[in-house]
Amino acid sequence: MEPMDVNGGRFYARPLRNDDEIALRQAEGSSVASISAAREEWLNDTAYSWAICEQTNVNAVAIARYDMKELEVVPVGDPERDLPNDPMLEPKKAKDGVAEGRAAIQRWIDGYLRP
């Protein structure tokens, strides 16, 4: 399967890109070995990985990986940090991205992979 985005409203999950390497290093405990390994896993349908981002920003707030058994979502850096966002929107923390991103990906897994 080709890598795809998962839209979850305020947060969305997008396939990992080369410029996510720094975020990946800051996501302590993530089982994603590298961007190239994540791409290979996706194309072989062995695991799917994403960067979870806030809707107004392309920077990852979390790294997610689904290995066909378990969904892992790890914050990038401090989960208590405030996210920069539009002042018209409710303030969010990185941990909100973890929770909301996990929920969106889990809905995708349940609805798309396990119909």
Secondary structure, DSSP 8 states (H G I E B T S, - for coil): -----EE-SSEEEEE--GGGHHHHHHSTT-----HHHHHHHHHTTS-EEEEEEETT--SEEEEEEE-SS-EEEEESS-TT-B----TTS---BHHHHHHHHHHHHHHHIIIII--
